[in-house]
């Protein structure tokens, strides 16, 4: 049964959040399909995209997005975007003299240059097609939409597949690792003029005026910035018919953690009853790293976890860093990826692929689960922090079935931690969502001929949902489980980095023989899990111990000078300790002694 479209508004706070968000939006854009003859896809794009119209009558299809970053973070991207280029300026009546100061813009990389050329080519085709139709019909039609800004079929419009196919043909020439400086260097879509907010008080580059401390971010959300955010929220909210909630990506390691804490509090107070699903992102490394800044990173993450968990329906850290402490473990190694964890362009791409799968349940066209319901199922008992895991890509041989792929992972789950939280043994979870997408050309159930003895219990099952449920139950026999199987894969078209193993086919499946050189991977299957369980107790307790061991007054007095007060910081540590204890697994029935409790304290 088809369900109504429940809209989601996305907020991205911070530079690394915008890196992850840009890859995520590029993935959504690559998956758009508007062939009139084809049936609607499994993912309902209207959940996160909005249809609009410029003052010049151009139909637009843009992300329902508010993105915040610092001064100097946009480079070639204009804050107001390009959707209003060429609008009617007849209303301008100034006749006096003026002086023009022109500055050479930053040089665009090869991808952005190709994108500009495609824009011009397609716009010329649209204009030619529209003029031909006008001459033929003698009727007046609206102006043609801007290329890539519009994905709705319209008179004279060129399908988004035209852009995608042309980009794909030149995909092998893109090696952007050396040219990506900021997230707009690989943004493939147009943004609405109300999307971007630039925080002018702080610089993206340089040593002066940096947004480094939690208190700095907290103090930002007032005055003009608060009014601007509320205005943009009202704009996007009021045009929604069935708003299900907000997904928020927020940097955890710098002052944006403080801003994110205030933003989640604002959303909770102003839009109570809507879901607020917060993804706290953190890069593996930062270019401006130093002992003092690493100390700041730990303090920001600690306070960010406490405050955003308190004001969100659910908080899930997303990072390839081995831990949020000062001495993290090495980043996870994915068997079929060759990526540089220290390169933001690479690490954010991996996280975005996992996020594409993790957000599927509340973006489905049919049988979708509201964002708030998904969050509440994991946040029982005040456990408002969850951990993410992902198999990027999901290892499956070309032409095999799901029982074969899962049987090959019988000893250990195929995914790696994406929240710096290793899975604990014991097989107990308070709640878990598992999404597997991208097996449209593969068999989901057993395909054995009649009379052949099934090699494993999984091969006795004919339904993909039954196969995946049985597999997960072998690891978590008595834990709640919700799962989604989506046939369509994640489409990793340009400018997604080519970080995939040569053992993968162009569709992302394993094959015995390597494909010919120069054949890119254009789609991949992904398996991801969002879970709440006892593994989060030691993870949160470790963060608490690391932050408690710091003499903030002596080692980082400037951190407190920006706020919060020392008493507020100590209260946050106590809240973190209590949050960790909520994840303690007492199912064994063994009573803990008072000495055990004192040792925890």
C-alpha positions as CSV (number, residue, x, y, z in Angstrom):
1,X,0.0,0.0,0.0
2,X,1.3,3.4,-0.9
3,X,1.7,5.9,2.0
4,X,1.6,9.6,2.1
5,X,4.9,11.5,1.7
6,X,6.2,12.4,5.2
7,X,8.7,15.2,4.7
8,X,12.1,15.4,6.5
9,X,14.1,18.6,6.9
10,X,17.9,18.2,7.0
11,X,20.3,20.5,8.8
12,X,24.1,20.3,8.4
13,X,26.2,22.2,10.9
14,X,30.0,22.3,10.3
15,X,32.5,21.7,7.6
16,X,32.9,17.9,8.0
17,X,29.1,17.6,8.3
18,X,28.8,19.3,5.0
19,X,31.4,17.0,3.5
20,X,29.3,14.0,4.5
21,X,26.1,15.7,3.6
22,X,27.4,16.7,0.1
23,X,28.2,13.0,-0.7
24,X,24.8,12.0,0.7
25,X,22.9,14.5,-1.5
26,X,25.0,13.5,-4.5
27,X,23.9,9.9,-3.9
28,X,20.3,11.0,-3.7
29,X,20.6,13.0,-6.9
30,X,22.2,10.1,-8.8
31,X,19.3,7.9,-7.8
32,X,16.6,10.2,-9.2
33,X,14.7,8.8,-12.1
34,X,11.9,10.5,-13.9
35,X,11.3,8.3,-16.9
36,X,7.6,8.5,-17.4
37,X,7.3,4.9,-18.5
38,X,9.1,3.4,-15.5
39,X,7.3,2.6,-12.2
40,X,8.1,4.8,-9.2
41,X,11.2,3.8,-7.3
42,X,11.4,2.3,-3.8
43,X,12.8,5.5,-2.3
44,X,10.5,8.5,-2.3
45,X,12.7,11.4,-3.1
46,X,10.1,14.0,-2.1
47,X,10.8,13.1,1.5
48,X,14.0,15.1,1.4
49,X,13.6,17.1,-1.9
50,X,11.2,19.9,-2.5
51,X,9.6,21.2,-5.7
52,X,9.6,25.0,-6.1
53,X,9.7,27.8,-8.6
54,X,11.9,30.8,-9.0
55,X,10.6,34.3,-9.6
56,X,11.3,33.8,-13.3
57,X,9.0,30.8,-13.4
58,X,11.7,28.1,-13.4
59,X,10.6,24.9,-11.8
60,X,13.2,23.7,-9.3
61,X,13.8,20.5,-7.3
62,X,16.2,21.1,-4.5
63,X,17.1,19.6,-1.1
64,X,15.0,20.5,1.9
65,X,18.2,21.6,3.6
66,X,19.7,24.2,5.9
67,X,23.5,24.2,5.9
68,X,25.8,26.2,8.2
69,X,29.5,26.8,7.8
70,X,32.2,29.5,8.5
71,X,33.4,32.4,6.5
72,X,35.7,31.3,3.7
73,X,34.3,27.7,3.4
74,X,32.4,28.0,0.1
75,X,35.2,28.9,-2.4
76,X,33.5,28.8,-5.8
77,X,29.9,28.3,-4.4
78,X,27.8,31.4,-4.1
79,X,25.9,31.6,-0.8
80,X,22.6,32.4,-2.6
81,X,23.2,29.7,-5.2
82,X,22.6,30.0,-9.0
83,X,18.8,29.4,-9.2
84,X,18.1,33.1,-9.4
85,X,20.7,33.8,-12.1
86,X,19.2,35.8,-15.0
87,X,16.1,37.0,-13.0
88,X,14.3,40.1,-14.1
89,X,16.1,43.2,-12.7
90,X,13.7,45.8,-14.2
91,X,12.7,46.8,-10.7
92,X,16.2,48.3,-10.0
93,X,15.8,52.0,-10.4
94,X,19.2,53.4,-9.2
95,X,20.5,55.8,-11.8
96,X,23.5,57.2,-9.9
97,X,27.1,56.4,-10.3
98,X,28.7,53.3,-8.8
99,X,32.1,51.7,-8.6
100,X,32.7,48.0,-9.3
101,X,35.4,46.0,-7.5
102,X,36.0,42.6,-9.3
103,X,38.0,39.8,-7.7
104,X,39.2,36.7,-9.5
105,X,37.2,33.7,-8.4
106,X,39.0,30.5,-7.2
107,X,39.8,28.1,-10.0
108,X,37.3,25.3,-10.4
109,X,38.5,21.7,-10.6
110,X,37.8,19.5,-13.6
111,X,34.5,18.1,-12.3
112,X,33.0,21.6,-11.6
113,X,34.2,22.8,-15.0
114,X,32.5,19.8,-16.7
115,X,29.4,20.5,-14.7
116,X,29.3,24.1,-15.9
117,X,29.7,23.0,-19.5
118,X,26.9,20.4,-19.1
119,X,24.7,23.1,-17.6
120,X,25.3,25.3,-20.6
121,X,24.8,22.5,-23.2
122,X,21.5,21.3,-21.6
123,X,20.2,24.8,-21.2
124,X,20.8,25.4,-24.9
125,X,19.0,22.1,-25.7
126,X,16.1,23.1,-23.4
127,X,15.8,26.5,-25.0
128,X,15.9,25.1,-28.5
129,X,13.3,22.5,-27.6
130,X,11.0,25.0,-25.9
131,X,11.3,27.5,-28.9
132,X,10.5,24.7,-31.3
133,X,7.4,23.7,-29.3
134,X,6.3,27.4,-29.1
135,X,6.6,27.8,-32.9
136,X,4.7,24.6,-33.4
137,X,1.8,25.2,-31.0
138,X,1.7,29.0,-31.0
139,X,1.1,28.9,-27.2
140,X,3.1,30.6,-24.5
141,X,4.8,28.2,-22.0
142,X,6.8,28.8,-18.8
143,X,10.5,29.4,-19.0
144,X,12.5,26.2,-19.1
145,X,14.0,25.0,-15.8
146,X,17.7,25.3,-15.0
147,X,19.7,22.1,-15.7
148,X,20.4,20.0,-12.7
149,X,18.3,22.4,-10.5
150,X,15.2,20.8,-11.9
151,X,14.5,17.1,-12.1
152,X,10.8,17.3,-12.8
153,X,9.7,16.5,-16.4
154,X,8.5,19.6,-18.0
155,X,7.9,21.0,-21.5
156,X,11.2,21.2,-23.2
157,X,13.1,19.9,-20.1
158,X,16.0,17.4,-20.4
159,X,15.8,14.5,-18.0
160,X,18.3,14.3,-15.2
161,X,19.5,11.0,-16.8
162,X,21.0,13.1,-19.5
163,X,23.3,14.8,-17.0
164,X,24.0,11.5,-15.2
165,X,24.9,9.7,-18.3
166,X,27.2,12.4,-19.6
167,X,29.0,12.6,-16.3
168,X,29.4,8.9,-16.3
169,X,31.1,8.9,-19.7
170,X,33.8,11.1,-18.3
171,X,34.0,9.6,-14.9
172,X,37.3,7.9,-15.3
173,X,39.0,11.3,-15.7
174,X,38.1,12.5,-12.3
175,X,40.8,12.2,-9.7
176,X,39.7,15.0,-7.3
177,X,41.8,13.9,-4.3
178,X,44.3,16.7,-4.8
179,X,41.8,19.4,-5.7
180,X,39.0,19.1,-3.2
181,X,39.6,21.7,-0.5
182,X,36.0,22.3,0.6
183,X,32.8,20.4,0.3
184,X,31.4,22.6,-2.5
185,X,34.3,21.4,-4.7
186,X,32.3,18.2,-5.4
187,X,28.7,19.4,-5.0
188,X,26.7,18.2,-8.1
189,X,23.4,19.8,-7.4
190,X,21.9,23.3,-7.1
191,X,20.8,24.5,-3.6
192,X,17.9,26.7,-2.7
193,X,18.8,30.3,-1.9
194,X,17.6,29.8,1.7
195,X,19.8,26.8,2.3
196,X,23.3,28.2,3.2
197,X,24.1,30.3,6.3
198,X,27.6,31.6,6.6
199,X,28.8,32.4,10.2
200,X,30.8,35.6,9.6
201,X,32.2,35.8,13.2
202,X,34.6,32.9,12.6
203,X,37.0,31.9,9.9
204,X,37.3,28.5,8.2
205,X,41.0,29.0,7.5
206,X,43.8,30.7,9.4
207,X,44.8,30.9,13.0
208,X,42.6,33.8,14.1
209,X,38.9,33.7,14.9
210,X,38.4,30.0,14.9
211,X,35.3,28.2,16.2
212,X,37.1,25.8,18.5
213,X,35.3,25.6,21.8
214,X,31.8,24.3,22.8
215,X,30.9,27.6,24.5
216,X,31.6,29.6,21.4
217,X,29.1,27.6,19.5
218,X,26.5,27.8,22.2
219,X,26.7,31.6,22.3
220,X,26.2,31.8,18.5
221,X,22.5,30.9,18.4
222,X,21.2,34.3,19.3
223,X,20.5,37.6,17.6
224,X,20.8,37.6,13.8
225,X,21.8,34.0,13.4
226,X,18.9,32.8,15.5
227,X,16.4,34.9,13.5
228,X,17.9,33.6,10.3
229,X,17.6,30.0,11.4
230,X,14.1,30.4,12.6
231,X,13.1,32.2,9.3
232,X,14.5,29.3,7.2
233,X,12.9,26.7,9.4
234,X,9.5,28.4,9.1
235,X,10.0,28.5,5.3
236,X,10.7,24.8,4.9
237,X,8.3,23.7,7.7
238,X,5.3,25.6,6.4
239,X,5.4,24.1,3.0
240,X,5.4,20.5,4.4
241,X,2.1,18.6,4.5
242,X,3.2,15.8,6.8
243,X,6.5,16.8,8.4
244,X,7.9,13.7,10.2
245,X,10.9,15.4,11.7
246,X,14.5,16.6,11.2
247,X,17.8,14.8,10.5
248,X,20.7,16.8,11.7
249,X,24.4,16.3,10.9
250,X,26.6,18.1,13.3
251,X,30.4,18.3,13.8
252,X,31.3,17.0,17.2
253,X,35.0,17.9,17.6
254,X,34.8,21.7,17.4
255,X,32.6,24.6,18.4
256,X,29.7,23.3,16.2
257,X,29.0,20.8,19.0
258,X,27.8,23.7,21.1
259,X,25.8,25.2,18.2
260,X,24.3,21.8,17.5
261,X,23.3,21.4,21.2
262,X,21.4,24.7,21.0
263,X,19.8,23.8,17.6
264,X,18.5,20.5,18.8
265,X,17.1,22.2,21.9
266,X,15.4,24.7,19.6
267,X,13.9,22.0,17.5
268,X,12.7,20.1,20.6
269,X,11.1,23.2,22.0
270,X,9.6,24.6,18.8
271,X,8.5,21.4,17.1
272,X,7.7,19.0,19.9
273,X,6.3,15.7,18.7
274,X,8.5,15.7,15.6
275,X,11.5,13.4,15.5
276,X,15.0,14.8,15.8
277,X,17.6,12.2,14.6
278,X,21.1,13.6,15.1
279,X,24.2,12.2,13.5
280,X,27.3,13.5,15.3
281,X,30.2,13.3,12.8
282,X,33.9,13.5,13.5
283,X,36.8,13.2,11.0
284,X,39.7,10.8,11.6
285,X,42.2,13.6,11.6
286,X,42.3,17.4,11.3
287,X,44.9,19.5,9.4
288,X,45.3,21.9,12.4
289,X,45.9,19.2,15.0
290,X,47.9,20.0,18.2
291,X,47.9,18.7,21.8
292,X,45.8,21.6,23.0
293,X,43.3,21.3,20.1
294,X,43.1,17.5,20.6
295,X,42.2,18.3,24.2
296,X,39.5,20.7,23.0
297,X,38.2,18.0,20.6
298,X,37.7,15.6,23.5
299,X,35.9,18.2,25.6
300,X,33.7,19.2,22.7
301,X,32.7,15.6,21.9
302,X,32.0,14.9,25.6
303,X,29.7,17.9,26.0
304,X,28.2,17.4,22.5
305,X,27.2,13.8,23.3
306,X,25.5,14.8,26.6
307,X,23.6,17.8,25.3
308,X,22.6,16.5,21.9
309,X,21.5,13.2,23.4
310,X,19.3,15.1,25.8
311,X,17.6,17.1,23.2
312,X,17.4,14.6,20.3
313,X,15.0,11.7,19.8
314,X,18.2,9.7,19.1
315,X,21.9,10.6,18.7
316,X,24.3,8.4,16.7
317,X,28.0,9.3,16.4
318,X,29.3,8.7,12.9
319,X,33.1,8.5,12.5
320,X,35.9,6.3,11.1
321,X,38.0,7.4,14.0
322,X,38.8,4.5,16.3
323,X,37.5,6.4,19.3
324,X,36.5,9.9,20.5
325,X,39.3,10.0,23.1
326,X,42.8,11.4,22.8
327,X,44.4,8.1,21.8
328,X,41.9,6.4,19.4
329,X,42.3,3.0,17.8
330,X,43.2,2.8,14.1
331,X,40.4,3.4,11.6
332,X,38.4,0.3,10.5
333,X,39.6,-1.5,7.4
334,X,37.0,-2.4,4.8
335,X,38.0,-5.5,2.8
336,X,36.9,-4.1,-0.5
337,X,37.8,-0.5,-0.1
338,X,41.0,1.3,-0.8
339,X,40.6,4.6,0.9
340,X,42.7,7.2,2.8
341,X,41.0,7.7,6.2
342,X,42.8,11.0,6.8
343,X,41.4,12.4,3.5
344,X,38.0,14.0,4.3
345,X,36.9,13.5,0.7
346,X,37.3,9.7,1.2
347,X,36.2,9.2,4.8
348,X,33.1,11.3,4.3
349,X,32.2,9.2,1.2
350,X,32.3,6.0,3.2
351,X,30.1,7.5,6.0
352,X,27.7,8.9,3.4
353,X,27.3,5.4,1.8
354,X,26.4,4.0,5.2
355,X,24.1,6.9,5.9
356,X,22.3,6.3,2.6
357,X,21.4,2.8,3.9
358,X,20.7,3.9,7.6
359,X,18.2,6.5,6.5
360,X,16.2,4.2,4.2
361,X,13.4,3.2,6.6
362,X,11.9,6.6,6.8
363,X,12.4,7.4,3.1
364,X,10.6,4.5,1.5
365,X,7.7,5.0,-0.8
366,X,5.7,2.1,0.6
367,X,5.7,0.7,4.2
368,X,7.9,3.5,5.5
369,X,8.6,4.0,9.2
370,X,8.4,7.5,10.5
371,X,11.7,9.0,11.7
372,X,10.4,9.5,15.2
373,X,9.1,5.9,15.5
374,X,12.5,4.5,14.3
375,X,14.3,6.7,16.9
376,X,11.9,5.8,19.7
377,X,12.3,2.0,19.0
378,X,16.0,2.4,19.8
379,X,15.8,5.0,22.6
380,X,13.7,3.0,25.2
381,X,14.6,3.6,28.8
382,X,16.3,6.9,28.1
383,X,19.0,5.3,26.0
384,X,19.1,8.1,23.5
385,X,22.5,7.2,22.0
386,X,22.9,4.5,19.3
387,X,25.9,3.1,17.4
388,X,26.1,2.5,13.7
389,X,27.8,-0.3,11.7
390,X,28.3,-0.9,8.0
391,X,29.4,-3.4,5.4
392,X,30.6,-1.0,2.7
393,X,30.2,-2.6,0.2
394,X,28.3,-5.7,1.2
395,X,30.4,-8.7,0.1
396,X,28.5,-10.8,-2.4
397,X,29.6,-12.8,-5.4
398,X,28.1,-11.8,-8.7
399,X,25.3,-14.3,-9.6
400,X,25.1,-15.8,-6.1
401,X,22.2,-15.7,-3.7
402,X,21.7,-14.0,-0.3
403,X,22.0,-17.3,1.6
404,X,25.4,-17.9,0.0
405,X,26.7,-14.4,0.9
406,X,25.5,-14.6,4.6
407,X,26.7,-18.2,5.0
408,X,30.2,-16.9,4.1
409,X,29.9,-14.6,7.1
410,X,28.7,-17.2,9.6
411,X,31.5,-16.7,12.0
412,X,31.4,-12.9,12.2
413,X,29.1,-10.2,11.0
414,X,30.3,-8.5,7.8
415,X,30.2,-4.9,9.1
416,X,32.7,-2.6,10.7
417,X,32.0,0.0,13.5
418,X,31.0,3.5,12.2
419,X,30.6,5.0,15.7
420,X,34.0,4.0,17.2
421,X,32.0,1.5,19.3
422,X,33.1,-2.1,18.9
423,X,30.4,-4.7,19.2
424,X,30.3,-6.5,22.5
425,X,29.8,-10.2,22.9
426,X,26.8,-11.8,24.5
427,X,24.3,-11.3,21.6
428,X,22.0,-8.9,23.5
429,X,20.6,-5.7,22.0
430,X,17.9,-3.4,23.3
431,X,16.9,-2.6,19.7
432,X,18.3,-2.9,16.2
433,X,17.6,-1.8,12.7
434,X,19.3,-3.5,9.8
435,X,19.1,-2.4,6.2
436,X,20.4,-4.3,3.2
437,X,20.1,-2.6,-0.2
438,X,21.3,-3.2,-3.7
439,X,20.5,-6.9,-4.5
440,X,18.1,-6.2,-7.4
441,X,20.0,-8.5,-9.8
442,X,20.8,-11.2,-7.2
443,X,18.7,-14.1,-5.7
444,X,17.3,-13.4,-2.2
445,X,16.3,-16.9,-1.3
446,X,17.5,-20.4,-2.0
447,X,17.8,-21.4,-5.7
448,X,18.8,-25.0,-5.2
449,X,17.3,-27.5,-7.6
450,X,14.8,-30.0,-6.3
451,X,16.4,-33.0,-4.5
452,X,19.6,-31.1,-3.5
453,X,20.3,-31.1,0.2
454,X,20.6,-27.4,1.4
455,X,24.2,-26.9,2.7
456,X,23.1,-24.5,5.5
457,X,19.8,-23.7,7.3
458,X,19.7,-20.4,5.4
459,X,19.5,-22.3,2.1
460,X,16.2,-23.8,3.3
461,X,14.5,-20.4,3.2
462,X,13.0,-18.8,0.1
463,X,12.2,-15.3,1.2
464,X,14.9,-12.7,1.6
465,X,13.4,-11.2,4.8
466,X,13.4,-14.7,6.3
467,X,17.0,-15.3,5.3
468,X,18.2,-12.1,6.8
469,X,16.1,-12.5,10.0
470,X,17.4,-16.1,10.5
471,X,21.0,-14.8,10.0
472,X,20.7,-12.0,12.5
473,X,18.9,-14.2,15.0
474,X,21.9,-16.5,15.0
475,X,24.0,-13.6,16.5
476,X,21.2,-12.0,18.6
477,X,18.7,-14.8,19.4
478,X,16.5,-12.8,21.8
479,X,16.9,-9.2,20.7
480,X,14.3,-7.0,19.0
481,X,15.0,-6.6,15.3
482,X,13.6,-4.5,12.5
483,X,15.0,-4.9,9.0
484,X,14.5,-3.5,5.5
485,X,15.5,-5.0,2.2
486,X,15.7,-2.5,-0.7
487,X,16.5,-3.8,-4.2
488,X,18.1,-0.7,-5.7
489,X,21.7,-0.1,-4.9
490,X,23.5,3.1,-4.0
491,X,24.7,4.7,-7.2
492,X,28.2,6.0,-6.9
493,X,28.3,8.1,-10.0
494,X,30.7,11.1,-10.4
495,X,32.1,12.8,-8.3
496,X,32.1,9.9,-5.8
497,X,35.7,8.8,-5.4
498,X,36.8,5.5,-7.0
499,X,37.9,3.8,-3.8
500,X,36.6,0.4,-4.6
501,X,38.6,-2.8,-5.0
502,X,39.5,-4.1,-8.4
503,X,37.8,-7.3,-7.4
504,X,34.4,-5.6,-7.7
505,X,32.3,-5.5,-10.8
506,X,30.8,-2.3,-12.1
507,X,27.7,-3.1,-10.0
508,X,29.8,-3.6,-6.9
509,X,29.7,-7.4,-6.7
510,X,32.7,-9.7,-6.2
511,X,33.8,-11.6,-9.2
512,X,36.4,-14.2,-9.9
513,X,38.1,-12.2,-12.6
514,X,39.0,-8.5,-12.3
515,X,37.1,-6.3,-14.8
516,X,39.1,-4.6,-17.6
517,X,41.1,-1.6,-16.6
518,X,39.2,1.7,-16.7
519,X,35.8,0.2,-15.9
520,X,34.4,2.2,-12.9
521,X,32.2,0.9,-10.2
522,X,28.9,2.7,-10.6
523,X,26.7,1.1,-7.9
524,X,27.3,-0.9,-4.7
525,X,25.2,-3.0,-2.3
526,X,25.4,-1.8,1.3
527,X,24.4,-3.4,4.6
528,X,24.1,-1.1,7.7
529,X,22.9,-1.4,11.2
530,X,21.7,1.1,13.8
531,X,21.6,-0.5,17.3
532,X,21.3,0.1,21.0
533,X,22.9,-2.3,23.3
534,X,25.3,-3.0,26.2
535,X,28.3,-2.2,24.0
536,X,27.6,1.4,24.5
537,X,28.2,1.3,28.2
538,X,32.0,0.8,28.0
539,X,32.1,3.3,25.1
540,X,30.3,6.0,27.0
541,X,32.2,5.1,30.2
542,X,35.5,5.4,28.4
543,X,34.6,8.9,27.2
544,X,33.5,9.8,30.7
545,X,36.8,8.6,32.2
546,X,38.9,10.4,29.6
547,X,37.1,13.7,30.2
548,X,37.1,13.3,34.0
549,X,40.8,12.8,34.0
550,X,41.4,16.3,32.6
551,X,42.1,19.2,34.9
552,X,40.2,21.7,32.7
553,X,41.1,24.7,34.9
554,X,44.8,24.0,34.6
555,X,45.2,22.5,31.1
556,X,42.5,24.3,29.1
557,X,41.4,27.5,31.0
558,X,40.5,29.2,27.7
559,X,37.9,26.5,27.1
560,X,36.0,27.5,30.2
561,X,36.4,31.2,29.5
562,X,34.1,30.8,26.5
563,X,31.6,28.9,28.6
564,X,30.3,26.6,30.0
565,X,30.9,27.3,33.7
566,X,32.8,24.7,35.7
567,X,29.7,23.7,37.6
568,X,27.9,23.1,34.3
569,X,30.8,21.0,33.0
570,X,30.8,18.8,36.1
571,X,27.1,18.4,35.8
572,X,27.5,17.3,32.2
573,X,30.1,14.7,33.3
574,X,27.6,13.3,35.8
575,X,24.9,13.1,33.2
576,X,27.3,11.2,30.9
577,X,28.0,8.8,33.7
578,X,24.3,8.2,34.3
579,X,23.7,7.8,30.6
580,X,26.4,5.1,30.4
581,X,24.8,3.2,33.3
582,X,21.5,2.9,31.4
583,X,23.2,0.6,28.9
584,X,24.4,-1.8,31.6
585,X,23.3,-5.4,30.9
586,X,21.7,-6.7,34.0
587,X,19.9,-9.6,32.3
588,X,22.2,-12.2,33.9
589,X,20.5,-11.5,37.3
590,X,23.9,-11.1,39.1
591,X,23.7,-8.4,41.7
592,X,26.5,-5.9,41.6
593,X,28.2,-5.1,44.9
594,X,28.6,-1.6,46.4
595,X,32.3,-1.8,45.7
596,X,31.6,-2.4,42.0
597,X,29.4,0.7,42.0
598,X,32.2,2.7,43.7
599,X,34.7,1.5,41.2
600,X,32.5,2.6,38.4
601,X,32.2,6.1,40.0
